[in-house]
Amino acid sequence: MEWLFLAAAIGLEVSGTLALRMAVHGRRPWYIVVVTGYVAAFTFLALALDAGLPLGVAYGIWAATGVALTAIASRLLFREPLTRVMVAGIALIAAGVLVVELGAGH
């Protein structure tokens, strides 16, 4: 269950961040989505921690996955750059998440 909570936290944080891009470009009502997304993301992160996920694992995966998904979604939705160096960084993030999870020893 803790992994579902963490997945929800990641999805909501990415959604809030993408909505922030919309809000700062003159679409003020998107700030409601930003605030709602971030509050819900932290709520689900807290639920994941309460369900037993270690803080270092949860936060590391949440932050790293959020960065990678936001970069990919920004490319798809907003046509922002996604260079080879950025893709390599995303691959390193994925490897780092895997190493953190393996090191947690559940």
N, C-alpha and C positions, 0 to 999 in steps of 0.2 A: 504494500500500500504506500510505503514511503516513496517509492520510485514514481508512482502515479502523481503524488503530491508534488514531487520535484519537477516532473515533466510539465505539470500545470503551471508551476511557478515560472519555469523557463518560457513557456509559451506566452504567458501573460506579460512577463517583463519585455519580451521581444515585441509583442503587440503594442505595449505602452511606448516603447522607444520609437517604433515606426510611426505611431500616431503623433509623437512629438515632432517628427519631421514635417508632418502635415500641418500641425498647429503653428509652427514658427514661420510657415510660409503663407500666413494670412487666413488660415482656416481655424479661427479661434475655438469653435465648438469641439474640435479634436482634443482640447485640453481636458475635457471630461473623460475621454478615453484614456489619456495619459495617466491622470490621477487614479482612475479606477483600476487600470492595468497594474500600476505600481503597488497600490495598496493590496490588491488581490494577490500579486506575485509574492509580496512579503508574507502575506497570510498563509499561502500555500507552502512557502519555504519553512515557516514556523511549524506547520503541520507535519512536514517531512522530518524536521528535527525532532518533534514530539513523538513521531512514530519510530524513532530510533536511528535515523541516519546521522552519522557523525558530522559535526559542523564543517570540518576541513574538507571532507568529501563533498558534502552538499553544496557548500559555497563555491568550491573550486569548479565543480561540474556546472553549477548554475551560471557562474560568471563566464567561464570559457565557452560553454555552449551558446550562451546568449550573444557573445561577441561574434562567434562564427555564423550563427543563424541571422543575426542582424546584418552582417556584411553581405551575405548571400541574398537575403530578401531585399536589401537596398539596391542591389544590382538589378534584380528582377522587377521591382516596383518603381524605382526612381531613376533607373539607368545610371546609377553611380558607378565609378570605376571599380573593377575587381581584377587587379593585375596578377601576373604569375607570382610575384612576391607575396601578395596577399593570400593567394590560394595556398602557397607553401606555408604561410603562417597559420592558416586554417588547418592544414594537415598536421602541423606541429601541435596545435591546440587539441586536435582529436587524439594524437598520441599522448599528450600530457594528461588528458582526462582518463585515458585507458590506464596509464601508469599510476595515477592517483587511486583509481578504483582497485587495481590489482594490489597496490600497497596497503589498502585498507583492511584486506584480509577478512572479509565477511565470510 
